Amino acid sequence: MVNACTFPPCSVSFNAQNESFRNGWTAGGGFETVLSGQWSVKVEYLFFDFGSVNVSGVVNHNTYSWTLDTDGSLVRAGINYQFGSWNGFK
């Protein structure tokens, strides 16, 4: 690992962009249940993977290259209130 900062305080920034369309896949699931009356609670999980991309940058006249994975996990939780009346599925 190369440290681009040789004497603090210093800052290093990179400007990179990739405007290509990325294909990938996602999988997940969730659960929702009634708490009481018109209140419900839910939790959801989602994993996504859009492959990897190679980027490069110059620091102090040295060129560095990285491979960035574009995958991750997303967890959502929520409390819902249902306005009006709804009989749901029976």
Secondary structure, DSSP 8 states (H G I E B T S, - for coil): -----SSSS---------------EEEEEEEEEEEETTEEEEEEEEEEEEEEEEEEEEETTEEEEEEEEEEEEEEEEEEEE--S------
